[in-house]
Each structure stands twice: as structure tokens, then as C-alpha cells.
């Protein structure tokens, strides 16, 4: 067993496997254990960032991904997680968030490195705490750690809250929105793009193609999740600006993929459950937007985490007579492990 463990860690630390682990880390943001999916996700991040004049977001994503992947290796966490890219998915989101919300200073970059590394052991800690409940921490390590640094930016000049909203109580807003077919298509794709905080329909399209390369069912449910979120937000008169920027779509996209393709065996029952959970995520998003507005911080992917936990904690059996265990990704995401001798 010791020899197998050493061999596995050597595989993770080899340059080629390290790059594969990084790419899978990007893919695992949407539960996909595929370097090709991760590569397309990174292409979407770079395209969307440079197209909007914020290219540093792309480099932040790459740095956060590399740091968190390396941290998992340094801490000698389970090598199987590293091979699947599970060390990196929180870190890449940290890398997207820091340049999006804070000014471009050397201290911001140092804080990004620290926070990206921090998410790796926070994820381990949260998963240990949540294991008896049979649920996973998902992207909440990214959410929690980033919230801490965004709040700290209000008290530290080195990490300036340059692009964060002013803390304020919710006020009147316009629900007016252009509902032309072309514009609706754009909002729908932006909902997928905003998973990585990228305000670009082209990025959303690249993310969708990346999903199709690994799992067509996941791509379908990402599309359904964003479309359903858009429909619910329009029907209930949510902020037109938020709808146009895809801000009601990204958490429902993740909820839809998680409930319909990852943590429950696909069936008509689990599909109905996923639709219900996806719609509910829109209301969680609106509620948490209101909750965090006085703090001047974004909700990030917290609505996805909260809604998905609430729809997993009942441990409904559906087609699984022994009951589900949602504490880790499903078996399909472990299909690459045998080649590397990991368990």
C-alpha cells in the first residue's frame, strides 16, 4: 500500500499530471472530471475577461488554480482528490473573484495566493464536519474564504474594495428588461458564464460546449437551469439589470447539474426534484442578495450551496434502495483513477 501511495503522489507531482489536475480543477467547478472541459472553461474565462477589458481576472483564475492544486500536493491530501482536480476548483473561483472585486495591487495578489491555498484545507475541514450529514461542502470554502477577504478589504488599504458595491439597504429598482429573442438568448448564456463571474455570453457558450465534451446530460441541465432561472426571474419581476447580466442564472445552473446528474441517480423523480431545487435557488439568490447588500459583498455561489444542501439533506432514496450518500461526487467522476492507482 505504501508503494502505491508513493507512486500515486509521484503521478500527481509530475509536470504532465499536475497540468491535468489543474485543468480538471477548472472542470470540477461544474462537477466535470475532464481536462478538456477544464481547458474550454479556461478559454471561456480568458475570452470573456479580455473581451470586457478585465484580463487580470483570467490570470487570477490561472494563479488561483495553480496555487490551490499545489497546496493539496504540499499538504499530502488524498491523492485521488488531486487526480480528479478536487484540490483546484475552489481556488480558480477565488482567482476570478479577487481581481473582479478588488483593486490591482501587489497585496491583492498576495491575498489571492493565501486565500486560494486556504480553500484547500478549509474544504477538507468542512467536508469532515459535513460527512455525518452525507453532504459535501461544494464551493462554500471559496464563498466563505472570499467573503472574509472582501469584508477585510473595507478595513485594509492594501486590498482595496475598488469594484465592490457600496454597503446599502435594498432600494427601489427597475424590473424593465428587453425580452427580444436575441437578448433572452444572451441572458441565458450569460447565466452560465457567470458561474466563473464572467459577464459574457460567448464565455457561457464555451462553458456549455465544455460540458458537452464530458457529459451531455450535464450540459443539458446547465442549459435548463439557466433557462428556468431566467423564466422565474422574469415572471417574478426581478431586477432587470441583474437579469441582463446573468446574475440569476449561475447558482441555478450549478444546482441543476448537482441534483439532476451528480448526487441523485437520473430518473423522472430526480429530474422533477432538480427542477424544483433549481427554481428555489432563484429565490435563495434574491434573498441572499438582499441579505448581503448592507455588507456590500456579492453572494458568490452561496445560493447554490444553500439550496442544494436543502435538497440533498432529506436523503430521498428515489431509485437508490439503500439510500444516497452525497458526501462525495458520484462514481462516474472516479473513472480516471484506476490508471493512476488511486482509491
Buried (B, 14 or more C-beta within 10 A) or exposed (E): EEEEBEEBBEBBBEEEBBBBBBBBBBBBBBBBBBBBBBBBBBBBBBBBBBBEEBEBBBBBBBBBBBBBBBBBBEEEBBBBBBBBBBBBBBBBBBBBBBBBBBBEBEBBBEBBBEBBBBBBBBBBEBBEEBBEEBBBBBBBBBBBBBBEBBBEBBEEEBBBBEEBEEEEEEEEEEBEBEEEEEEBBBBBBBBBBBBBBBBBBBBBBBBBBBBBBBBEBBBBBBBBBBBBBBBBBBEEEBBBEBBBBBBBBBBBBBBBBBBBBBBBEBEEBBBEBBBEBBBBBBBBBBEBBEEBBEBBBBBBBBBBBBBBBBBBEEEBEBEBEEEBEBBBBBEBBBEBBEEBBBE
